């Protein structure tokens, strides 16, 4: 198990686990870890006033990985 208190995209990369025994047998496994970002809202919704029956559009900007 790989345990960490905090992780970010800079921690992406190859992680290896190497084990051995007294007989000299060694086994190695390497895993690629991709750290994804949580989505964040950089521009939220704003209140709008429209006439009855009119069309309204709400937009917001979000960032994250994957997009």
C-alpha positions as CSV (number, residue, x, y, z in Angstrom):
1,X,0.0,0.0,0.0
2,X,1.1,3.5,-0.7
3,X,-0.1,5.9,1.9
4,X,0.3,9.7,2.1
5,X,-1.3,12.5,4.0
6,X,-1.2,14.9,1.1
7,X,-0.6,14.5,-2.7
8,X,-0.7,16.7,-5.7
9,X,0.1,16.5,-9.4
10,X,3.8,16.9,-8.8
11,X,3.8,13.5,-7.1
12,X,2.8,11.8,-10.4
13,X,5.4,9.3,-11.6
14,X,6.7,5.7,-11.2
15,X,6.6,4.1,-7.8
16,X,8.4,0.8,-7.2
17,X,8.0,-1.9,-4.6
18,X,11.0,-4.2,-4.1
19,X,11.0,-7.2,-1.8
20,X,13.6,-9.8,-1.1
21,X,14.1,-12.8,1.2
22,X,17.1,-14.5,2.9
23,X,17.6,-16.8,-0.1
24,X,18.4,-13.8,-2.3
25,X,15.2,-13.9,-4.3
26,X,14.2,-10.3,-5.3
27,X,10.9,-9.2,-6.9
28,X,10.2,-5.8,-8.1
29,X,6.9,-4.2,-9.3
30,X,6.7,-0.7,-10.7
31,X,3.4,1.3,-11.0
32,X,2.7,4.5,-12.8
33,X,0.8,6.9,-10.6
34,X,-1.2,9.8,-12.2
35,X,-2.4,12.3,-9.7
36,X,-5.6,14.1,-10.8
37,X,-6.8,17.4,-9.5
38,X,-10.2,18.0,-8.0
39,X,-12.5,20.2,-10.0
40,X,-12.6,23.8,-8.8
41,X,-15.0,26.6,-9.8
42,X,-13.1,29.8,-10.7
43,X,-16.2,31.8,-11.7
44,X,-19.5,30.8,-10.2
45,X,-23.1,31.5,-11.2
46,X,-24.6,35.0,-10.9
47,X,-28.2,35.9,-10.3
48,X,-30.2,37.0,-13.3
49,X,-33.5,38.7,-13.8
50,X,-35.5,37.8,-17.0
51,X,-39.0,38.3,-18.3
52,X,-41.5,35.5,-18.1
53,X,-41.0,33.0,-20.9
54,X,-37.6,34.4,-21.9
55,X,-34.5,32.3,-22.3
56,X,-31.8,32.6,-19.7
57,X,-28.3,31.2,-19.8
58,X,-26.0,30.5,-16.8
59,X,-22.3,29.9,-17.2
60,X,-19.5,29.0,-14.8
61,X,-15.8,28.3,-15.3
62,X,-14.3,25.2,-13.8
63,X,-10.8,23.8,-13.8
64,X,-9.4,20.3,-13.1
65,X,-7.5,17.4,-14.5
66,X,-8.9,15.6,-16.4
67,X,-10.8,18.5,-18.0
